Amino acid sequence: MRVLIILVVIFLILVGSLAIGFILTTALDLNRQKTPGRGERCRRCGGDIPDNARFCPHCGQNCGQMDNHA
């Protein structure tokens, strides 16, 4: 019975760690996509995208017409 409790506790710690990592990674990605005063950032490579660009000049990712006023 103790072994089962220990395994459950270890499992919960691992799941919690993964959840925290996912939340932090998502928050950092959202901050990286748009930097105030510098325009839009590419979601694939993080490079600066000029106003009204359809493609990222760094990696070629299709960005469409991005709205810089969001």
Backbone as CSV, one residue per row, in Angstrom:
resi,resn,N_x,N_y,N_z,CA_x,CA_y,CA_z,C_x,C_y,C_z
1,MET,0.819,-1.189,0.000,0.000,0.000,0.000,0.868,1.261,0.000
2,ARG,1.978,1.238,0.733,2.877,2.396,0.770,3.474,2.668,-0.604
3,VAL,3.805,1.602,-1.303,4.403,1.752,-2.628,3.424,2.446,-3.565
4,LEU,2.163,2.076,-3.493,1.145,2.700,-4.329,1.013,4.188,-4.014
5,ILE,1.014,4.537,-2.758,0.920,5.943,-2.354,2.139,6.717,-2.853
6,ILE,3.314,6.130,-2.730,4.535,6.782,-3.197,4.485,6.992,-4.703
7,LEU,4.031,5.989,-5.440,3.925,6.113,-6.895,2.921,7.195,-7.292
8,VAL,1.809,7.276,-6.588,0.805,8.301,-6.883,1.378,9.689,-6.612
9,VAL,2.092,9.854,-5.510,2.696,11.144,-5.183,3.720,11.537,-6.248
10,ILE,4.556,10.606,-6.665,5.546,10.885,-7.707,4.845,11.271,-9.007
11,PHE,3.803,10.557,-9.349,3.034,10.860,-10.557,2.457,12.277,-10.491
12,LEU,1.872,12.638,-9.370,1.278,13.967,-9.220,2.332,15.064,-9.292
13,ILE,3.503,14.820,-8.754,4.592,15.797,-8.832,5.026,15.984,-10.285
14,LEU,5.161,14.879,-11.026,5.554,14.969,-12.430,4.512,15.699,-13.262
15,VAL,3.245,15.376,-13.060,2.172,16.033,-13.807,2.130,17.527,-13.471
16,GLY,2.284,17.859,-12.212,2.309,19.268,-11.812,3.471,20.016,-12.440
17,SER,4.630,19.387,-12.480,5.802,20.018,-13.089,5.587,20.257,-14.580
18,LEU,5.012,19.283,-15.264,4.724,19.449,-16.688,3.716,20.559,-16.925
19,ALA,2.688,20.635,-16.084,1.674,21.677,-16.227,2.281,23.053,-16.022
20,ILE,3.123,23.206,-15.015,3.771,24.499,-14.754,4.676,24.875,-15.925
21,GLY,5.431,23.918,-16.434,6.300,24.173,-17.581,5.511,24.598,-18.808
22,PHE,4.383,23.947,-19.052,3.536,24.300,-20.194,2.990,25.720,-20.044
23,ILE,2.532,26.053,-18.861,1.972,27.393,-18.619,3.042,28.459,-18.822
24,LEU,4.226,28.242,-18.280,5.305,29.221,-18.427,5.747,29.357,-19.881
25,THR,5.858,28.245,-20.584,6.259,28.278,-21.988,5.236,29.017,-22.824
26,THR,3.953,28.766,-22.574,2.895,29.444,-23.313,2.936,30.940,-23.047
27,ALA,3.124,31.332,-21.802,3.185,32.750,-21.461,4.378,33.423,-22.137
28,LEU,5.514,32.768,-22.169,6.692,33.346,-22.810,6.491,33.467,-24.309
29,ASP,5.858,32.473,-24.942,5.588,32.530,-26.377,4.650,33.670,-26.715
30,LEU,3.627,33.907,-25.897,2.696,35.004,-26.149,3.407,36.344,-26.058
31,ASN,4.323,36.497,-25.105,5.065,37.744,-24.973,6.031,37.938,-26.131
32,ARG,6.556,36.868,-26.663,7.542,36.963,-27.725,6.903,37.299,-29.070
33,GLN,5.635,36.947,-29.278,4.999,37.153,-30.571,4.779,38.622,-30.890
34,LYS,4.557,39.450,-29.896,4.362,40.874,-30.143,5.133,41.673,-29.104
35,THR,6.053,42.493,-29.564,6.839,43.325,-28.681,6.423,44.770,-28.905
36,PRO,5.948,45.469,-27.868,5.495,46.850,-28.042,6.581,47.738,-28.636
37,GLY,6.190,48.552,-29.607,7.108,49.503,-30.210,7.983,48.927,-31.305
38,ARG,7.979,47.628,-31.487,8.846,47.024,-32.503,8.057,46.342,-33.599
39,GLY,6.726,46.388,-33.560,5.935,45.747,-34.590,5.698,44.280,-34.293
40,GLU,5.213,43.587,-35.285,4.848,42.184,-35.141,6.095,41.295,-35.219
41,ARG,6.032,40.146,-34.526,7.119,39.167,-34.536,6.615,37.885,-35.188
42,CYS,7.477,37.192,-35.895,7.123,35.932,-36.535,6.882,34.863,-35.476
43,ARG,5.801,34.121,-35.639,5.477,33.065,-34.682,6.390,31.851,-34.852
44,ARG,7.037,31.738,-35.998,7.916,30.592,-36.229,9.347,30.865,-35.768
45,CYS,9.931,31.994,-36.206,11.343,32.243,-35.899,11.566,33.400,-34.926
46,GLY,10.527,34.212,-34.679,10.660,35.327,-33.760,11.247,36.587,-34.370
47,GLY,11.494,36.562,-35.692,12.071,37.731,-36.350,11.074,38.865,-36.505
48,ASP,11.585,40.079,-36.666,10.734,41.247,-36.885,10.088,41.158,-38.255
49,ILE,8.794,41.486,-38.308,8.053,41.467,-39.566,7.622,42.896,-39.877
50,PRO,7.955,43.392,-41.051,7.548,44.747,-41.425,6.019,44.859,-41.486
51,ASP,5.519,46.103,-41.342,4.082,46.345,-41.439,3.550,45.832,-42.773
52,ASN,2.382,45.211,-42.735,1.662,44.703,-43.914,2.413,43.627,-44.684
53,ALA,3.411,42.990,-44.083,4.130,41.906,-44.756,3.272,40.652,-44.777
54,ARG,3.350,39.903,-45.852,2.608,38.652,-45.949,3.483,37.463,-45.566
55,PHE,4.799,37.636,-45.686,5.742,36.571,-45.370,6.850,37.125,-44.489
56,CYS,7.361,36.286,-43.599,8.487,36.671,-42.760,9.730,36.777,-43.640
57,PRO,10.467,37.899,-43.577,11.663,38.046,-44.407,12.827,37.165,-43.945
58,HIS,12.725,36.587,-42.747,13.804,35.772,-42.205,13.650,34.286,-42.522
59,CYS,12.410,33.763,-42.372,12.216,32.319,-42.557,11.194,31.978,-43.641
60,GLY,10.463,32.979,-44.144,9.506,32.730,-45.214,8.136,32.264,-44.751
61,GLN,7.899,32.237,-43.446,6.600,31.816,-42.907,5.500,32.727,-43.444
62,ASN,4.394,32.121,-43.915,3.249,32.881,-44.391,2.547,33.497,-43.192
63,CYS,2.591,34.809,-43.095,2.020,35.515,-41.956,0.716,36.205,-42.303
64,GLY,0.362,36.267,-43.574,-0.834,36.983,-43.972,-0.678,38.462,-43.669
65,GLN,-1.777,39.174,-43.632,-1.726,40.595,-43.292,-1.952,40.697,-41.808
66,MET,-0.895,40.921,-41.045,-0.987,40.969,-39.593,-1.421,42.342,-39.141
67,ASP,-2.198,42.384,-38.096,-2.690,43.632,-37.532,-1.763,44.083,-36.416
68,ASN,-1.084,45.203,-36.600,-0.142,45.714,-35.605,-0.828,46.535,-34.526
69,HIS,-2.137,46.736,-34.614,-2.837,47.574,-33.652,-3.646,46.755,-32.655
70,ALA,-3.405,45.467,-32.563,-4.168,44.591,-31.658,-3.728,44.761,-30.230
